Amino acid sequence: QVQLIESGGGLVQAGGSLRVSCAASGRTFSSYHMAWFRQAPGREREFVARITGSGTNTYYAESVKGRFTISRDNAKNTVYLQMNSLKAEDTAVYYCAATRVYSGSYYYPKDIDYWGQGTQVTVSS
């Protein structure tokens, strides 16, 4: 069982930056590939970024490529999402996710084993 707790969401102006974090419980954190998803009101949950258990490989949705960076610190059982050049359309609840399934590209929600509770990110235009 893995528990995921996100933090760092908030309100930011368009063009600004924000970093969200996700702290995981358990001693097997490095065995999980981690991802971030987001869900805006009235829309389906969508993939944002993912990172392998070792942290050596990442993949991003086209909508955030070049603006967002996913990283992890296995010694701290934490995964991060650094968001720069934020746009109003980035407004959503951001969810941390853990999975043992490897993907060379993106994930579908059905691929995820554990979810965090979500953290709200609001970008004002």
Kinemage of the C-alpha trace (Angstrom):
@kinemage 1
@onewidth
@group {chain A} dominant
@subgroup {mainchain}
@vectorlist {calphas} color= white
{ca gln a 1} P 0.000 0.000 0.000
{ca val a 2} L 1.291 3.442 -0.946
{ca gln a 3} L -0.132 6.697 0.345
{ca leu a 4} L 0.460 9.855 -1.652
{ca ile a 5} L 0.050 13.347 -0.270
{ca glu a 6} L 0.322 16.361 -2.563
{ca ser a 7} L 1.192 19.886 -1.491
{ca gly a 8} L 2.185 23.198 -3.007
{ca gly a 9} L -0.854 24.097 -5.040
{ca gly a 10} L -2.270 27.601 -5.017
{ca leu a 11} L -3.122 30.699 -6.991
{ca val a 12} L -0.616 32.179 -9.436
{ca gln a 13} L -0.763 34.735 -12.207
{ca ala a 14} L -0.381 33.731 -15.815
{ca gly a 15} L 3.285 33.552 -16.733
{ca gly a 16} L 4.259 32.649 -13.194
{ca ser a 17} L 5.700 29.503 -11.674
{ca leu a 18} L 4.632 26.983 -9.078
{ca arg a 19} L 6.041 23.722 -7.759
{ca val a 20} L 3.833 20.958 -6.457
{ca ser a 21} L 5.184 18.079 -4.419
{ca cys a 22} L 4.005 14.592 -3.608
{ca ala a 23} L 5.251 12.710 -0.566
{ca ala a 24} L 4.886 8.943 -0.601
{ca ser a 25} L 4.736 6.514 2.280
{ca gly a 26} L 6.489 3.168 2.328
{ca arg a 27} L 9.975 1.849 1.706
{ca thr a 28} L 9.459 0.810 -1.922
{ca phe a 29} L 9.093 4.252 -3.466
{ca ser a 30} L 11.870 3.723 -6.006
{ca ser a 31} L 10.084 0.648 -7.356
{ca tyr a 32} L 7.175 2.795 -8.527
{ca his a 33} L 7.027 4.875 -11.638
{ca met a 34} L 5.401 8.184 -10.786
{ca ala a 35} L 3.160 10.484 -12.753
{ca trp a 36} L 1.141 13.663 -12.534
{ca phe a 37} L -2.358 13.974 -13.907
{ca arg a 38} L -4.744 16.909 -13.809
{ca gln a 39} L -8.470 17.388 -14.006
{ca ala a 40} L -10.263 20.611 -14.809
{ca pro a 41} L -13.974 21.109 -14.032
{ca gly a 42} L -16.156 19.260 -16.499
{ca arg a 43} L -13.219 17.518 -18.132
{ca glu a 44} L -11.684 14.072 -17.914
{ca arg a 45} L -8.525 13.446 -15.930
{ca glu a 46} L -5.557 13.868 -18.242
{ca phe a 47} L -1.927 12.794 -18.168
{ca val a 48} L 0.655 15.536 -17.566
{ca ala a 49} L 4.058 13.926 -16.993
{ca arg a 50} L 5.734 10.749 -15.794
{ca ile a 51} L 9.103 9.642 -14.458
{ca thr a 52} L 10.586 6.200 -14.082
{ca gly a 53} L 11.462 4.704 -10.705
{ca ser a 54} L 15.149 5.476 -11.153
{ca gly a 55} L 14.385 9.013 -12.290
{ca thr a 56} L 16.357 8.589 -15.503
{ca asn a 57} L 13.513 8.807 -17.987
{ca thr a 58} L 10.678 11.304 -18.270
{ca tyr a 59} L 7.808 11.963 -20.644
{ca tyr a 60} L 5.448 14.915 -20.996
{ca ala a 61} L 2.118 15.720 -22.534
{ca glu a 62} L 2.503 17.995 -25.534
{ca ser a 63} L 0.523 20.725 -23.792
{ca val a 64} L 3.153 21.115 -21.044
{ca lys a 65} L 6.372 20.119 -22.808
{ca gly a 66} L 9.058 22.757 -22.352
{ca arg a 67} L 7.184 24.410 -19.481
{ca phe a 68} L 6.839 21.669 -16.842
{ca thr a 69} L 9.551 19.486 -15.310
{ca ile a 70} L 8.957 16.314 -13.325
{ca ser a 71} L 11.630 15.081 -10.938
{ca arg a 72} L 11.970 12.817 -7.928
{ca asp a 73} L 14.117 12.373 -4.858
{ca asn a 74} L 14.035 8.719 -3.855
{ca ala a 75} L 15.876 9.439 -0.608
{ca lys a 76} L 12.972 11.679 0.404
{ca asn a 77} L 10.199 9.566 -1.163
{ca thr a 78} L 9.044 12.650 -3.024
{ca val a 79} L 8.146 13.531 -6.582
{ca tyr a 80} L 7.912 17.099 -7.845
{ca leu a 81} L 6.305 18.974 -10.698
{ca gln a 82} L 7.885 22.324 -11.481
{ca met a 83} L 5.482 24.415 -13.556
{ca asn a 84} L 6.746 27.490 -15.394
{ca ser a 85} L 5.114 29.898 -17.829
{ca leu a 86} L 1.738 28.937 -16.461
{ca lys a 87} L -1.374 29.571 -18.509
{ca ala a 88} L -5.018 29.911 -17.526
{ca glu a 89} L -5.683 26.557 -19.202
{ca asp a 90} L -3.340 24.883 -16.706
{ca thr a 91} L -5.934 25.517 -13.999
{ca ala a 92} L -6.962 22.145 -12.578
{ca val a 93} L -6.687 19.798 -9.646
{ca tyr a 94} L -3.305 18.096 -9.953
{ca tyr a 95} L -3.026 14.465 -8.868
{ca cys a 96} L 0.063 12.492 -8.006
{ca ala a 97} L 0.012 8.867 -9.166
{ca ala a 98} L 2.077 5.734 -8.622
{ca thr a 99} L 2.239 2.632 -10.773
{ca arg a 100} L 4.384 -0.458 -11.276
{ca val a 101} L 3.437 -0.471 -14.964
{ca tyr a 102} L 6.179 0.803 -17.247
{ca ser a 103} L 5.257 3.032 -20.138
{ca gly a 104} L 7.557 4.438 -22.776
{ca ser a 105} L 5.199 7.356 -23.226
{ca tyr a 106} L 2.044 8.461 -21.400
{ca tyr a 107} L -0.269 6.724 -18.959
{ca tyr a 108} L -3.986 6.202 -18.936
{ca pro a 109} L -5.786 6.520 -15.576
{ca lys a 110} L -6.434 2.767 -15.702
{ca asp a 111} L -2.663 2.157 -15.539
{ca ile a 112} L -2.401 3.746 -12.087
{ca asp a 113} L -2.211 1.760 -8.858
{ca tyr a 114} L -2.382 4.613 -6.330
{ca trp a 115} L -3.648 8.193 -6.395
{ca gly a 116} L -3.111 11.186 -4.173
{ca gln a 117} L -6.005 13.344 -3.007
{ca gly a 118} L -5.152 16.185 -5.382
{ca thr a 119} L -4.048 19.781 -5.013
{ca gln a 120} L -5.707 22.776 -6.679
{ca val a 121} L -3.691 24.931 -9.048
{ca thr a 122} L -5.401 28.098 -10.252
{ca val a 123} L -3.830 30.373 -12.843
{ca ser a 124} L -5.375 33.807 -13.158
{ca ser a 125} L -5.229 35.563 -16.514
